[in-house]
Amino acid sequence: SPMCEPGICCLENNCFEGIDVEINQQTMWTLEQRCAMFEPCKNLIQLPLPPANISDTCDGSNSESNECSNICSSISCCFPSSFPLSGDSSNNDDETPKLQESCYSYFEDTCKAYAPYCDLYYTPPLPPPPSDLSSLCALGSDTFCNEACKVAKCCFEADPLESCLDYNEEMCGKYYPC
């Protein structure tokens, strides 16, 4: 949309590249304010479908290649933990990289198609829990409950880099007794 063009760097998350946060704090604040105005434009973004050659280009042996990196960076909002925003660790005391906002829920099918190739933290979909999971865990049988719940450990991780909840929300919900 022509109305969104002035905020294209906000939508591509590259407005802050090359700005020294400590020297240009006013510039950073101004850009943050400007980008906030273009937030609704994110709803107009359409993610490209994976290219036909993605399995060859990002096959693991050359997934660090420029071509694979270019493909994956074009959909970086799908997997923000795999693509932390650049230049943000300097303004975080705990040195945790700032993550961009996820677009996964808006483009779930497209993001899922890219996941095996572009998500550094990709985990295959969770299998369904045993039908008697509630009973196993309610009986206090820690050994059986823990073993059955081991596969869904990522559902309960607080760290966004370790969590698989975004990709497995429905199945994680079935592991509630854990």
Residue pairs with C-beta under 8 A, 6 or more apart in sequence:
1 41
1 44
3 41
4 11
4 38
4 41
4 44
6 38
7 34
7 35
7 37
7 38
7 41
9 15
10 31
10 34
10 35
10 38
10 39
10 41
11 38
11 41
11 42
11 45
13 76
13 77
13 85
13 100
14 86
15 31
15 34
15 35
16 28
16 31
16 85
16 86
16 87
16 88
17 86
17 87
18 87
19 27
19 28
19 31
19 87
21 28
21 87
21 90
21 91
22 90
42 101
42 103
43 106
45 77
45 103
47 74
47 75
47 77
47 78
47 103
47 107
47 110
47 111
48 74
48 75
48 110
49 110
49 113
50 71
50 110
50 113
50 114
50 117
51 57
51 71
54 71
54 114
54 117
55 117
57 65
57 67
57 68
57 71
57 117
58 65
58 68
58 71
58 72
58 117
58 118
62 68
63 117
68 117
71 114
71 117
71 118
72 82
72 83
72 114
72 117
72 118
73 83
75 107
75 110
75 111
75 114
75 118
76 82
76 83
76 100
77 100
77 101
77 102
77 103
77 104
78 102
78 103
78 104
78 107
78 110
78 111
78 114
78 115
78 118
78 119
79 102
79 104
79 111
79 114
79 115
79 118
79 119
79 120
79 121
79 122
80 99
80 100
80 101
80 102
80 160
81 99
81 120
81 121
81 160
81 161
82 118
82 119
82 120
82 121
83 100
84 97
84 98
84 99
84 100
85 97
85 98
85 99
85 100
88 97
88 98
89 95
89 96
89 97
89 98
91 98
92 98
99 160
102 166
103 111
104 111
104 166
104 167
105 166
112 167
115 122
115 167
116 122
121 161
121 162
121 164
122 167
123 154
123 164
123 167
123 168
125 167
125 168
125 171
126 151
126 152
126 155
126 164
126 168
126 171
126 172
126 175
127 151
127 171
128 171
128 174
129 148
129 149
129 152
129 174
129 175
130 136
130 148
133 145
133 148
133 149
133 174
133 175
133 177
133 178
134 177
136 144
136 145
136 148
136 177
137 145
137 148
137 149
137 177
137 178
138 177
145 177
145 178
148 178
149 175
149 177
149 178
152 171
152 172
152 175
152 178
154 162
154 163
154 164
154 165
154 168
155 163
155 164
155 165
155 168
155 171
155 172
155 175
155 178
156 178
157 163
157 164
157 165
164 172
165 172
